[in-house]
Amino acid sequence: MLVYIYGPLSGKDGQVGSEENVKKAVEIAEALTKKGHYCIVPHLSLYYHKLAIELNNGYKTTYNQWLKLDLSVIERCDAVF
């Protein structure tokens, strides 16, 4: 089963890209992977986002662009956890 791992990316302080939340999402994905599922962990996009900002001289992908991407991925998944 293809599973989309859903959860917050921002931390308690409101900062985008909480390492704690990324770790939690990966832990959940690992547990599901051990049960034979394939997981999409959108939290890992944090690293793509940070590097893309550097490569694009500060240009940031907008919230709506990320939302559109996430919704298109969710449509292809069998479950959301």
Phi and psi restraints in degrees (value plus and minus 20) as a CYANA .aco file:
   2 LEU   PHI    -112.4   -72.4
   2 LEU   PSI      99.6   139.6
   3 VAL   PHI    -138.7   -98.7
   3 VAL   PSI     108.6   148.6
   4 TYR   PHI    -110.1   -70.1
   4 TYR   PSI     102.2   142.2
   5 ILE   PHI    -106.8   -66.8
   5 ILE   PSI      93.9   133.9
   6 TYR   PHI    -121.2   -81.2
   6 TYR   PSI     118.7   158.7
   7 GLY   PHI     151.8   191.8
   7 GLY   PSI     147.8   187.8
   8 PRO   PHI     -88.8   -48.8
   8 PRO   PSI     126.9   166.9
   9 LEU   PHI    -121.5   -81.5
   9 LEU   PSI     -55.0   -15.0
  10 SER   PHI     -92.7   -52.7
  10 SER   PSI     129.7   169.7
  11 GLY   PHI    -108.1   -68.1
  11 GLY   PSI    -198.3  -158.3
  12 LYS   PHI     -81.1   -41.1
  12 LYS   PSI     -47.9    -7.9
  13 ASP   PHI    -106.1   -66.1
  13 ASP   PSI     -18.3    21.7
  14 GLY   PHI      64.3   104.3
  14 GLY   PSI     -23.2    16.8
  15 GLN   PHI     -89.7   -49.7
  15 GLN   PSI     112.6   152.6
  16 VAL   PHI     -88.7   -48.7
  16 VAL   PSI     115.7   155.7
  17 GLY   PHI      67.4   107.4
  17 GLY   PSI      30.6    70.6
  18 SER   PHI     -89.9   -49.9
  18 SER   PSI      97.9   137.9
  19 GLU   PHI     -78.7   -38.7
  19 GLU   PSI     -54.5   -14.5
  20 GLU   PHI     -82.0   -42.0
  20 GLU   PSI     -62.9   -22.9
  21 ASN   PHI     -91.1   -51.1
  21 ASN   PSI     -54.1   -14.1
  22 VAL   PHI     -83.9   -43.9
  22 VAL   PSI     -64.5   -24.5
  23 LYS   PHI     -80.9   -40.9
  23 LYS   PSI     -64.0   -24.0
  24 LYS   PHI     -80.4   -40.4
  24 LYS   PSI     -63.3   -23.3
  25 ALA   PHI     -83.8   -43.8
  25 ALA   PSI     -60.8   -20.8
  26 VAL   PHI     -87.2   -47.2
  26 VAL   PSI     -58.9   -18.9
  27 GLU   PHI     -80.6   -40.6
  27 GLU   PSI     -63.3   -23.3
  28 ILE   PHI     -83.7   -43.7
  28 ILE   PSI     -65.0   -25.0
  29 ALA   PHI     -81.4   -41.4
  29 ALA   PSI     -59.9   -19.9
  30 GLU   PHI     -83.4   -43.4
  30 GLU   PSI     -62.2   -22.2
  31 ALA   PHI     -83.2   -43.2
  31 ALA   PSI     -61.5   -21.5
  32 LEU   PHI     -91.2   -51.2
  32 LEU   PSI     -55.8   -15.8
  33 THR   PHI     -83.2   -43.2
  33 THR   PSI     -59.3   -19.3
  34 LYS   PHI     -84.6   -44.6
  34 LYS   PSI     -40.2    -0.2
  35 LYS   PHI    -113.4   -73.4
  35 LYS   PSI     -14.9    25.1
  36 GLY   PHI      78.2   118.2
  36 GLY   PSI     -11.2    28.8
  37 HIS   PHI    -114.8   -74.8
  37 HIS   PSI     141.7   181.7
  38 TYR   PHI    -130.6   -90.6
  38 TYR   PSI     111.7   151.7
  39 CYS   PHI    -137.8   -97.8
  39 CYS   PSI     120.8   160.8
  40 ILE   PHI    -122.5   -82.5
  40 ILE   PSI     101.5   141.5
  41 VAL   PHI    -134.8   -94.8
  41 VAL   PSI      71.6   111.6
  42 PRO   PHI     -82.9   -42.9
  42 PRO   PSI     -40.0     0.0
  43 HIS   PHI     -78.9   -38.9
  43 HIS   PSI     -48.5    -8.5
  44 LEU   PHI     -90.0   -50.0
  44 LEU   PSI     -33.2     6.8
  45 SER   PHI     -84.5   -44.5
  45 SER   PSI     -36.4     3.6
  46 LEU   PHI     -74.6   -34.6
  46 LEU   PSI     -62.6   -22.6
  47 TYR   PHI     -90.3   -50.3
  47 TYR   PSI     -59.4   -19.4
  48 TYR   PHI     -79.4   -39.4
  48 TYR   PSI     -67.4   -27.4
  49 HIS   PHI     -79.8   -39.8
  49 HIS   PSI     -66.8   -26.8
  50 LYS   PHI     -83.9   -43.9
  50 LYS   PSI     -63.3   -23.3
  51 LEU   PHI     -89.4   -49.4
  51 LEU   PSI     -57.3   -17.3
  52 ALA   PHI     -84.2   -44.2
  52 ALA   PSI     -55.5   -15.5
  53 ILE   PHI     -81.6   -41.6
  53 ILE   PSI     -63.5   -23.5
  54 GLU   PHI     -83.2   -43.2
  54 GLU   PSI     -65.0   -25.0
  55 LEU   PHI     -89.6   -49.6
  55 LEU   PSI     -47.6    -7.6
  56 ASN   PHI    -125.4   -85.4
  56 ASN   PSI       6.4    46.4
  57 ASN   PHI      32.4    72.4
  57 ASN   PSI      23.9    63.9
  58 GLY   PHI      74.2   114.2
  58 GLY   PSI     -28.3    11.7
  59 TYR   PHI     -84.9   -44.9
  59 TYR   PSI     110.6   150.6
  60 LYS   PHI    -131.9   -91.9
  60 LYS   PSI     118.1   158.1
  61 THR   PHI     -84.6   -44.6
  61 THR   PSI     116.2   156.2
  62 THR   PHI     -97.5   -57.5
  62 THR   PSI     142.7   182.7
  63 TYR   PHI     -77.2   -37.2
  63 TYR   PSI     -63.7   -23.7
  64 ASN   PHI     -85.0   -45.0
  64 ASN   PSI     -55.3   -15.3
  65 GLN   PHI     -85.4   -45.4
  65 GLN   PSI     -63.1   -23.1
  66 TRP   PHI     -84.4   -44.4
  66 TRP   PSI     -61.8   -21.8
  67 LEU   PHI     -81.7   -41.7
  67 LEU   PSI     -64.9   -24.9
  68 LYS   PHI     -80.3   -40.3
  68 LYS   PSI     -63.4   -23.4
  69 LEU   PHI     -81.8   -41.8
  69 LEU   PSI     -69.2   -29.2
  70 ASP   PHI     -80.2   -40.2
  70 ASP   PSI     -63.6   -23.6
  71 LEU   PHI     -84.3   -44.3
  71 LEU   PSI     -56.6   -16.6
  72 SER   PHI     -88.6   -48.6
  72 SER   PSI     -52.3   -12.3
  73 VAL   PHI     -93.3   -53.3
  73 VAL   PSI     -63.7   -23.7
  74 ILE   PHI     -78.1   -38.1
  74 ILE   PSI     -58.2   -18.2
  75 GLU   PHI     -77.9   -37.9
  75 GLU   PSI     -48.7    -8.7
  76 ARG   PHI    -110.3   -70.3
  76 ARG   PSI     -29.9    10.1
  77 CYS   PHI    -107.5   -67.5
  77 CYS   PSI     135.2   175.2
  78 ASP   PHI    -104.6   -64.6
  78 ASP   PSI     -44.3    -4.3
  79 ALA   PHI    -174.6  -134.6
  79 ALA   PSI     139.6   179.6
  80 VAL   PHI    -142.7  -102.7
  80 VAL   PSI     109.5   149.5
